[in-house]
């Protein structure tokens, strides 16, 4: 009889262990975060700076997601840093009309180009997309010996970038 009880305890223990493993497996599976469903749509970015020598600018993003960021500007690749994540933005050099009035020292430019979004981190991991941008610049250059100088920092400067395109996040 003792032998049978010992065998019953072993079997009951094995069943309890199997049940515990099955239960924790179900619990762990239900506690794991659900896979993120990709969201696709048009994203808009607007950047503004009031300095011709700035290395950072402010970004407002809206569309697929809405947030604010700091743009760490580069020659052809910028890095947008948002709360909770970041991504890179490759941008073409762009082209468009520029004018400079040597009497009034007024500079105007409207530059069109393309961009590509990649290299996401944090909440932007896996982001991809592309689109077009328009840069509008308005500035007043400083004067040197009474003449407008393009080599000095402008007295006043305003740059606005509007970009949009399909994004997958």
Secondary structure, 3 states (H helix, E strand, C coil): CHHHHHHHHHHHHHHHHHHHHHHHHHHHHHHCCCCCCCCEEEEEEEEEECCCCCCEEEEEEECCCCEEEEEECCCCEEEEEECCEEEEEEECCCECCEEEECCCCEEEEEEEEEEEEEEEEECCCCCEEEEEEEEEEEEECCEECCEECCCCCCCEEEEEEEEEEEEEC
